[in-house]
Amino acid sequence: MSAETRTVAPHDPLAVGADPHPDLHNADLAPLPEGRRRWGWFEIFNVWTNDVQSLAGYTLAASLFITAGINGWWVFAAIVLAGLFVNYLVNLTGVPSVRYGIPYAVMARSGMGVRGAMFPALVRGIVAIFWYGAQTYFASTAVALALNALLGTPGGPEVLGMTGVDWISYLIVATIQILLFVRGIAWIERFLNIAGPAVYVVMTLLLVAIWVQAGDELLPAVGTIFSSADVQGWAAVTAFLGVVGTMVAYFSAVIINFGDFSRFSRNVRGMKIGNFTGLPVSLAFFTLLSLFITAGAYVVYQDGQGEPQTNPAAIVGQVGNTALTVVAALTFLVATIGINLVANFIPPAYDLSNLAPQRISFKRGGYLTAVFGFVIGALWVAVIDQIGLPKFVDTLGAVLAPLYGILVADYYVVQRGTLRVQDLYSMDPAGRYHYTAGWNLRAVGAFLLAAVFSVAAVWVPWLAELSGFAWVIGAIIGAVLYVLVMRPHRSTVAAS
């Protein structure tokens, strides 16, 4: 049996074949040897904890408490249910990358074709760049909060909705992220290990400060302050499920490319423990803090009037303690930068590298991500934020959802849980994943049809009731269509 066709373990140096095609292979895209897999459950836990704890994560949760129109405890339950669902979804996408040590950009070649995988990788990369820009902006609000607290809120003229201090803060965050990326994954791992616990300490202190001032008013407010008399019966059920769907969409970028992280795991068991503790468990605790802080701040600092604050940095600024404001701002900054690097910087760096492995290295892909993301974040206040964070999240999730459905259906149904690693890096027309000139046109068609419907569910008025379910709808349609169009190919795979 030749090196091109034999089945080998992922740690075998010949796993990619004797002569991998240069357009499909470089050191960053190659299977990760077992000796370089250092992550246990705690590192996976930290990936999710920092994703949950980011300023955008808090802002989304607070926005859902406010806009859902149902009892705050029901919103809390919906978010925790979403965490359990996401935990199940990422276990599915994480297993193959633990087994074969390959990133998402390579994993996608199985279903989309060795050339066609450039398409989902590019889509995933674009979505991640949008999130990178958004998270960079949110992180900059923490720096601006600290500077304003120290300088006495200087204000000043605005450009694109941001003051001079805001722009300086934005530049500071953008620079810090690039410097950390240049230092490498080991530095980012240490960064995350510090950031996760620190955020919980600060949020607990913030809650204590607010609870002391709110007294007996806080607990009743948590359940009733955000509910609406107009949202009853079936409307309340729809609102509950919509919260679940939006939270799933929030994690959609990491759900689909979780293999970029799980490939660093030493084994599947450690990955699954990290997923469970970092998703439903950590998400429940963080959401509980968010619920109490948002409701308490609304009672204490706004007397229940006006629009509640959804950015924790702004809430901290209302406490009136400069030292706490600075410490909290820096902590939120660290947490947001940490997850931004892991979830929104590293994946598009891999994805852009996959477009032209010999010309775009992982590091160069990271620099391109930084440039495009900087522009997007700079336009956040003036342009993107006008559509609202939940709708922004649902739209990006709707685009990615069919890709998730295709990825999972391909590995578990069409490929029967087994990949031919050599063919993922080969342009041989006889290779399993060559399809038509390297493109699986059936998979592209399935994606386009599913994506049109899932995005329409967010934006078309008469489909408004489905907007919170756009991710689930897109993933299911994508998976079903892919399995149907690939039925002739399944027999070929089974026989090979």
N, C-alpha and C positions, 0 to 999 in steps of 0.2 A: 504493500500500500504506500502510495507516494506521500511526501510531506504536504502536498496541496490538499489531499483528501482525508488523511487520517485524523481521528479524533484525539485531542491532546488535552491535558490539564491546563488551566489558565496560568500556572506558574512555569510551564514548559517554555523555554526561550524560542521554540519553533511554533508556538501557538498561532502566530500570524502567518505561518507558511515560510517557505525558504526565501521567497522573493516578493514581499508585499508591494503592491502598486504605490508609487510615490505620491499619487494624488489622493490616496486613502489612508496614508500612514505617516505618523511622526511619533516622537517619543511620548508626547502628551496623550495621543489617541490610542497608543498600544495598550494591551491588557496589562493591568498593574500586577507585578509579581507579589506573591504572598509575603515575601520579606519586607515589602514596603507598606503593608496594610497594618497600620498602627491603631486604628480606632476600635474602641470598645463601646459599650452601651452609653457611657457618660458623654463621649464626643457627639454621638448622634442626638442624645438628649439636649445637648447645648445648641445644636443646630436649630432644633424646634423651639427651645426656650427663647432664644434670641429672636427668632422669627415672630413668636407670639408677643414678645415684650417691646417690639419696636414702637416708635411713636405713631407710625401709620397703623400698626395693629391695634393700639389703644384707641386711636381716633376712629377706626372703623367700628370697633365694639361699641364705643360710646354713641356713635352715629346710629347704630342699629337699635340701641336702647331708646333713643329719642324718636326715630322715624317709624319703628315697627308698630307703635300704637297699642301694644299689649303690655300686660304686667311685666315688670322688670325681671321677676323670677322666671317667667316663661321664656324671656329672651335669653337669660342665663342658661336655662336648660337646653335651648335650641343650639347655642354655641358649643356646649359640651357634647351634645349629640353629633354636631359637625366634626368635633375633634375625634370622636370614636370612628366616624365614617372615613375621615382622612387617614387615620391610623391603618385601617383596612386597605385603603387604596395604595398607600405608599409601600406597604408590605409586598403587594403584588409587583410593583415596579422595581423594588429594591432587590428582590431575590436574584434575578438573572445577572445583575451587575456584581453582586457578591460572588456568585458562582464563577463568572467569567472575567471579572476585573475590568470591564469595559465601561466607558462613559455613555451618556445618553445619545450623543451624536453618532456613535458607532452602533449602539443598540438599535437605533431607528433604521439602520440599513437593512435589517432583516425584513421589515414590512414594506418599506418605501423603496428599496433598491439601493445599491451602493452609491449611485449618483443621486437618486431621488431623495436620499436622506438629507441632502443639502437643503431641501425645501422645508421640512419640519424643523430642522435645526435653525434655519434662518427665522422662521416664524417664532420659535421659542426664544431665540436671541433677541428679536425685536421687542417682544413682550417683556423680557427681562430688562432690556435697556430702558423701557418706559418705567418699570418699577424702580430701577436703579436711580433714575432722575428724580422720581417722586420721593423715594426714601432719602436721597441726598438733601432735598428741600426740607423734609420733615426734621432731619438731623440738624440742619442749619438753624431751625427755629429754637432749638435748645441752646446753641451757642449765642444766638441773638438775645435770648432771655438772660443768660449770664452776663453778657456785655451791658445790656440795658440796666440790669440790677446794679452793676458796679459803676456805670457812668451816669446813672440817673435818668434813664430813658431819653436819650438825645433826640430821637425822632429824625426829622429832616425830610427833604424832598423824596418822592417815590419815583422809581423807574420800574415799569412792569409790575407794579403792585408791591415792590419791596423798597425799604429805605436803605440808606447808605450802610447802616449797621447790618441790615439783613444781607446785603450783597457781600460785605466783608465776611460775615459768618458763613455764607454759602461757599465762598472761595476757600476758607479755612477747612471746611469739611471735605470739599472735593480734593484738596491737596493731601489731607491726612489719609484718605482712602487709597490714593495712588501710592503713597509711601508704604502703607501696610501691604498692599498687593505686591509691590516690588520686593519686600522682605520675604514673601513666600508663605505657603500654607501653614508651616509650623508656627510662624508668628501669629497668623490669624487664629489658629487653634488656641494659643495661649490667651489671645485677646478675648475670645468667646468664653473661655473658662472663668475669666474675671468678670466679664460683663453680666452674665446671667444672674448669679447670686446678688450682685450689687444692685440691680434694678429692683429685686424683690425687697431688699432692705429699705431702699429709698421710698418705694411705694407704700410699704407698711408704715413708715414714719409719717408720710403724707396723710395716710388714712387716719392715723392716731391724732394728728394735728387737727384734721377736719372734724373728727368724731367728738373731740373735746369741745369744740365750739358748737356743734350741732346738737349734742346731748340726746334727749329722748326723741327728737324729731327725725333722726336719721333712719332708723329701722322702718317706720311707717312709710317714709318717703321712697325707700328702695322699691317697694312693691307697687306704689300707686302713682308716683309723680310723673311717669312717662306714659301711662296707659291712657287710651282715648275711648270715650263712650261710643264713638262711631265704629270702633273695631270690635265687633262681637260675633259670636256664632262661627259660621264658615269663614268669614273674613279673618277672624282671629287665628283659625287653623292655617289659612293660607299665609298669614303674616309669619306665623311660627315656622312653617316650612320654608318660607322665603328667606328667613334669617339663616337657617341651616344651609340653604343653597348658596347664599352670598358668602358665608364663611368658608365653604368648600372652594368657591371660586377664588377667595383670597389666597388660599394655599396652592392654587392650581399650577402656578409656575414651578413650585418645588415638587409637587406631586408627579408631574410628568418627567422631570429630569432627576428624580431622587437617586438614580443610578450614579450620578456624578459624585454623590456623597457615600452611598452604600458600598461603592467599589473600594473604599478605604477601610471597610469593616473587616474584622478578622473572621467573623462567622455570622450566619443568619440569626442565630439566637441572640447575640449581642445587639444586632440591628433591631430586632423586634422589641427587645426590652427598652432600648433607647427611644424607639418610636412611641411606645405606650406611655412611658414616663414623661416624654417631652411633648406629647400631643394631648390626649384627653386629660391627663393628670395636671400637667403644667398649665394647660389652657384653662382648666376649671379654676385653678387658684388665681391666675392672672385676671380672668374675667370677673371673678368675685370681687377682687380689689378694684377693678375698673368700675363695676356697678356701684359700689359703695362710695368711691371717690367722686364719680360723676354726679350722683344724686346728692351727696353731702355738699359738694361745692355749689351746686345749684341752690340748695337751701341756705347755706351760710353766706355765700358771697354775692348771690343774685336775688335773694329773698323770693325765689321761685318765679322770677319775672324774666321775660326775654328769652333768647335762645341759649340753652345750656352750653357750657364750654366743653369741647370734645378733644382739645389738645392738652395733655397733662402738663406740658411745659407752661401753658398759659395759666392753668390752675395753680401750679406751684408759685407763679408770680403773684397770685392774689393772696398768698399766705402772709406776706409782709415781712418775711425773715430773709434777709439778704444771704446769709450763710447757707441756709437750707436751699434757697433758690439756686445758688451757684453749684452746690454739690449735686442737687437733683438734676440740674441742666446737664452737667458733665456726665452724670451716670446715664441719662437717657441718650446722650450723644454716643457714648461708648456702645450701648446696646444696639442702637439703630445702625451705626457704622458696621458693627460685627455682622449682623444678619444681611446687611446690604452687600457686603463683600461675598458672603457665602452663597446667598440665594440669587443675587441679581448681578454679580460681577464675574464670578468664576464660571457659571454656566454659559453666558454668552461668549466668554473668552474661548471656551471649548468649541462652541457652535461656530464662531467666526473662523477659528482655526480649521474646522472641518471643511469649510468652503474651499480652502486652498492650503493644505497642510505644509507644502514646501515653501510657501511665501508668507503665510500668516502663522506665526508661532502662537502658543498659548499667551505669552506675555504681550505680543503685539495685538492680539485679539482683545486683551484687557485694556490696552491703551485706546483702541477704537471705541470700546464700550464706554470708557470714561468721557471721551469727547462727545459722543452722541447723547449720553445720559446727562451731561452738563447742560446741554442746550434744552433738553426736555424739562429738567428741574428748574431752569431759569424761567421757563414759561408756565410753571405750575400755577402760580397765583393768578396771573393775568388771563390764562386761557383754559388749561385743563381742569382746574379745580371748579370751574363754573358748572360742569356737568354733575358734580357731586361725587364723593368718594365711593359710595356703594355702587353707583352706576358704572363708574370707571372700573371698579373691581369686576363687576359682572361681565362687562364687555371683554376685558382681557381674558377672563376665564372662559367665556364662550368661544373665543378663538382657539384656545388651547385644548378644550375638552375633546374634540374628535380625535386629536393626536393621541391623547391618553387611551381612548377606547381602541384605536387601531393598534397601539403598542401592546396593550395587554391581550387583545384578541389574537394578535399575531403570535406572541410567544406561547401562550397557554393553549390556544385552540389550533392554529394553523401549523406552528412549528412543533407542537406537542412537547413544549418545555425543553427542547434541545436545540442548540445553535451549532452551526459549523463555523467555528471562529475564523479559520483560514479564508473562507469565502467572503467574510465581512471586509477583508482587506484585498480582495482579488478582483481584477477586471476581466477575468476569464469568462467568455460568454457561456461556458458550461457551468459556471458557479451557481449555487443555489439562489443567490440574491442578486443576480445580474438582471433578470427579467427582460425588459426591452431597452437595450442600450444603457442598462444601469438604472432604469426607472421602472417602478411598479405603477403603471398608469391606473390600474384598478384602485389602488390605495389612494392615489391623488384624487380621483373622482369621488371616492367615498368621503374623504376629508372635506372637499369643497361643498358637497351636498349637505353634509351634517353641519358644517360651519355656517352656511347661509341661514339655516333654520335656527341654530342656537343664538347667533348674533341678532337675528330678527326678533327673537323672544325678548331681547333686552330693549330694542328700539322701536318696534312696531306697536302703536297704541293698542290695537285690538288683541295683542298677545301679552299685554302688560301683566296679567296675572301669572304668567309663566316666567317673568324676568328673573325671579329668585332661583328658578330651577334651570337656568340656561346651561350651566355646566353639566349637570346630570343628564339633561336632554341631549346635549351635544355628544357626550361620551357614549351614551347608549346607542344613539343613531350611528355614530362613527363605527362602533364595534360591530353592530348588527350588519350594516352595509358591507363592511370589510369581510366579514365571515361569508356573506352571501356571494360576493364577487370573487372570492378566493377559493370557492368550493372545487373548481377544477385543479387548482394548484395543490390542495391539501393531499390529494392522492399521490401526487408526485413526491411530496415531502415524505409521506409515510413509506414510500417505496425506496427512498434513497438512504 
